[in-house]
Amino acid sequence: QVQLGESGGGLVQAGDALRLSCAASGGTFSSYAMGWFRQPPGKEREFVARISGTGGITWYADSVKGRFTISRDSAKNSAYLQMGSLRSEDTAVYSCAADGRTWGLRVAAAAYAYWGQGTQVTVSS
């Protein structure tokens, strides 16, 4: 059983940067690929980024490619989402998730067995 907890959300201006953190406990961190998802107000949850179990491979949604960077630190059992050039359309609840399959791209939320509670990111224009 893996427990995940996000932090780092908040209210920022368009064009600003923000870093989200996801702390994991209760499992072997490298045994999980980590993903970030977001749910904008009134919309469905959507895939944002994924990082493999080793951290060597990353994938991004087209909407964030070049602006967001996903990373992980095994020593700290944590994953991160560095967000830059934020736009109003990035406003959402951001959640991290863990997937027991450590390789390949999986964008469906159902593929991820463990989830954090989410953190709100609001970008004002």
C-alpha positions as CSV (number, residue, x, y, z in Angstrom):
1,Q,0.0,0.0,0.0
2,V,1.4,3.4,-1.1
3,Q,0.3,6.7,0.4
4,L,0.8,9.8,-1.6
5,G,0.6,13.4,-0.5
6,E,0.9,16.5,-2.7
7,S,2.1,20.0,-1.7
8,G,3.1,23.2,-3.4
9,G,-0.2,24.4,-5.0
10,G,-1.4,28.0,-4.7
11,L,-2.4,31.1,-6.5
12,V,0.0,32.5,-9.1
13,Q,0.0,35.0,-11.9
14,A,0.0,34.0,-15.6
15,G,3.6,33.5,-16.7
16,D,4.8,32.5,-13.2
17,A,6.4,29.2,-12.2
18,L,5.4,26.7,-9.5
19,R,6.7,23.4,-8.3
20,L,4.5,20.7,-7.0
21,S,5.8,17.9,-4.8
22,C,4.5,14.4,-4.2
23,A,5.7,12.5,-1.1
24,A,5.3,8.7,-1.1
25,S,5.4,6.3,1.8
26,G,4.5,2.7,2.4
27,G,6.1,1.1,-0.6
28,T,9.3,0.7,-2.7
29,F,9.3,4.0,-4.5
30,S,11.3,2.7,-7.5
31,S,8.7,0.0,-8.1
32,Y,6.2,2.6,-9.3
33,A,6.0,4.9,-12.3
34,M,4.6,8.2,-11.1
35,G,2.1,10.4,-12.9
36,W,0.6,13.8,-12.5
37,F,-3.0,14.4,-13.5
38,R,-5.2,17.5,-13.2
39,Q,-8.9,18.3,-13.1
40,P,-9.9,21.8,-14.3
41,P,-13.1,23.2,-12.9
42,G,-16.1,21.6,-14.5
43,K,-14.0,19.3,-16.6
44,E,-12.8,15.7,-16.6
45,R,-9.5,14.7,-15.1
46,E,-6.7,14.7,-17.6
47,F,-3.2,13.3,-17.9
48,V,-0.3,15.8,-17.5
49,A,3.0,13.9,-17.2
50,R,4.5,10.5,-16.3
51,I,8.0,9.4,-15.3
52,S,9.3,5.8,-15.4
53,G,10.3,3.9,-12.3
54,T,14.0,4.6,-12.9
55,G,13.3,8.2,-13.8
56,G,15.0,7.8,-17.1
57,I,12.0,8.3,-19.3
58,T,9.3,11.0,-19.2
59,W,6.1,11.7,-21.1
60,Y,4.0,14.8,-21.3
61,A,0.6,15.9,-22.5
62,D,0.9,18.2,-25.6
63,S,-0.7,21.0,-23.6
64,V,2.2,21.2,-21.2
65,K,5.2,20.0,-23.2
66,G,8.0,22.4,-23.0
67,R,6.5,24.2,-20.0
68,F,6.3,21.4,-17.4
69,T,9.0,19.0,-16.2
70,I,8.4,15.9,-14.2
71,S,11.1,14.4,-12.0
72,R,11.7,12.1,-9.1
73,D,14.1,11.7,-6.3
74,S,14.4,8.2,-5.0
75,A,16.4,9.3,-1.9
76,K,13.5,11.4,-0.8
77,N,10.7,9.1,-2.1
78,S,9.3,12.1,-3.9
79,A,8.1,13.1,-7.3
80,Y,7.9,16.7,-8.6
81,L,6.2,18.7,-11.2
82,Q,8.0,21.9,-12.2
83,M,5.5,24.1,-14.0
84,G,6.6,27.2,-15.9
85,S,4.9,29.8,-18.1
86,L,1.7,29.1,-16.4
87,R,-1.6,30.0,-18.1
88,S,-5.1,30.5,-16.9
89,E,-6.0,27.2,-18.5
90,D,-3.6,25.4,-16.2
91,T,-5.9,26.2,-13.3
92,A,-6.9,22.8,-11.8
93,V,-6.6,20.4,-8.9
94,Y,-3.4,18.5,-9.5
95,S,-2.9,15.0,-8.2
96,C,0.0,12.6,-8.3
97,A,-0.5,8.9,-8.8
98,A,1.5,5.7,-8.7
99,D,1.4,2.9,-11.2
100,G,2.8,-0.5,-10.5
101,R,3.9,-0.9,-14.1
102,T,7.1,1.0,-14.2
103,W,7.7,1.2,-18.0
104,G,5.8,2.6,-21.0
105,L,3.3,5.3,-21.3
106,R,0.0,5.0,-19.6
107,V,-2.3,8.0,-19.7
108,A,-5.5,6.5,-18.3
109,A,-6.2,7.3,-14.7
110,A,-7.5,3.8,-14.2
111,A,-4.0,2.5,-14.7
112,Y,-2.8,4.1,-11.5
113,A,-3.6,2.3,-8.3
114,Y,-2.6,4.9,-5.8
115,W,-3.6,8.6,-5.6
116,G,-2.9,11.6,-3.5
117,Q,-5.6,14.0,-2.3
118,G,-4.7,16.7,-4.8
119,T,-3.6,20.3,-4.5
120,Q,-5.2,23.4,-6.1
121,V,-3.3,25.5,-8.6
122,T,-5.0,28.7,-9.6
123,V,-3.5,30.9,-12.3
124,S,-4.8,34.4,-12.6
125,S,-4.5,36.3,-15.9
